[in-house]
Amino acid sequence: MFDHGFDPGYVFRHPVFLVTFIIAIPAWIIAFASQAAAEAKYSSADGRTPVVNTLWFNIWLQLAVIIHLL
């Protein structure tokens, strides 16, 4: 009755989903690159402890949500 297999046709048949993923994937790449640039540019007073390290969790969580929804 219910087939829980992967069917990419859902994404291509619904333009809202297609536009969402077309926007979400480049947005994640931009967020990832920006996080890496911020990590490289800013550091703590001792120069060893990263300042923005807790934001990496959000970057990977966002990727997991995009993949899960796809």
C-alpha positions in Angstrom: 0.0 0.0 0.0 2.7 2.5 1.0 6.1 2.3 -0.8 8.6 4.2 1.3 11.4 4.1 -1.3 13.2 7.1 -2.7 11.2 8.7 -5.5 12.8 11.9 -6.8 9.7 12.4 -8.9 8.0 14.1 -6.0 10.5 16.9 -6.1 10.3 17.4 -9.9 6.5 17.2 -10.0 6.0 19.9 -7.4 7.6 23.2 -8.4 7.6 24.5 -4.9 9.8 21.7 -3.7 12.0 22.1 -6.7 12.5 25.8 -6.2 13.1 25.2 -2.5 15.9 22.8 -3.1 17.4 25.0 -5.9 17.7 27.8 -3.4 18.6 25.6 -0.3 21.6 23.9 -1.7 23.5 27.0 -2.9 22.5 28.7 0.3 24.1 25.9 2.3 27.3 26.1 0.3 27.4 29.9 0.9 26.8 29.4 4.6 29.5 26.8 4.8 32.1 29.0 3.0 31.2 32.0 5.1 31.6 29.9 8.3 35.0 28.7 7.1 36.0 32.3 6.2 34.8 33.6 9.6 36.7 30.8 11.4 39.9 31.7 9.5 39.6 35.5 10.1 38.6 35.7 13.7 40.2 34.0 16.6 40.3 34.4 20.4 42.9 36.4 22.3 45.2 33.4 22.6 44.9 32.7 18.9 44.2 29.0 19.3 40.6 28.8 20.5 38.0 29.3 17.7 35.5 32.0 18.3 32.6 30.8 16.2 33.0 27.0 16.7 29.4 26.4 18.0 28.0 27.6 14.7 29.4 24.5 12.9 26.7 22.4 14.5 24.1 24.5 12.8 25.8 24.3 9.4 25.8 20.5 9.6 22.3 20.3 11.0 21.0 22.4 8.1 22.7 20.0 5.7 21.1 17.0 7.4 17.6 18.7 7.2 18.1 19.4 3.5 19.2 15.9 2.7 16.4 14.4 4.8 13.8 16.5 3.1 15.2 15.6 -0.3 
